[in-house]
Amino acid sequence: MEQLLAIVNVIISWIPEALAVVGAFALISARTPNKSDDRIIQVILDVINFLGSNFGKAKNDPAK
């Protein structure tokens, strides 16, 4: 039982860090243009959007 509580405490302690990482990637993806000619940049943008949890309507709008 003590091991289970220790695991839960570790998971709880990592939640703020995980949210900070997701938030940082969300900020980066919001400030980076979505259209790009360079395939490497587009792959990086896709990874940033994925890590920033930008799905559906939260994706960058290329029309802006």
RAFEN-V12391 format. One record per backbone hydrogen bond with DSSP energy under -0.5 kcal/mol. NH is the residue of the N-H (numbers start at 0). CO is the residue of the C=O. E is the energy in kcal/mol with one decimal. If there is no record, write none. Layout:
# RAFEN-V12391
<<NH:CO:E> <NH:CO:E>>
This chain:
# RAFEN-V12391
<<4:0:-2.1> <5:1:-2.2> <6:2:-2.3> <7:3:-2.4> <8:4:-2.4> <9:5:-2.0> <10:6:-2.5> <11:7:-2.6> <12:8:-2.1> <13:9:-1.3> <14:10:-0.8> <14:11:-0.6> <15:11:-0.5> <17:13:-2.4> <18:14:-2.5> <19:15:-2.0> <20:16:-2.2> <21:17:-2.4> <22:18:-2.6> <23:19:-2.4> <24:20:-2.4> <25:21:-2.1> <26:22:-2.3> <27:23:-2.3> <28:24:-2.5> <29:25:-1.7> <30:26:-1.4> <31:27:-0.8> <41:37:-1.9> <42:38:-2.1> <43:39:-2.3> <44:40:-2.7> <45:41:-2.4> <46:42:-2.3> <47:43:-2.7> <48:44:-2.9> <49:45:-2.3> <50:46:-3.0> <51:47:-2.1> <52:49:-1.5> <53:48:-3.0> <54:52:-1.1> <57:54:-2.0> <58:55:-1.3> <61:59:-0.7> <63:60:-1.4>>
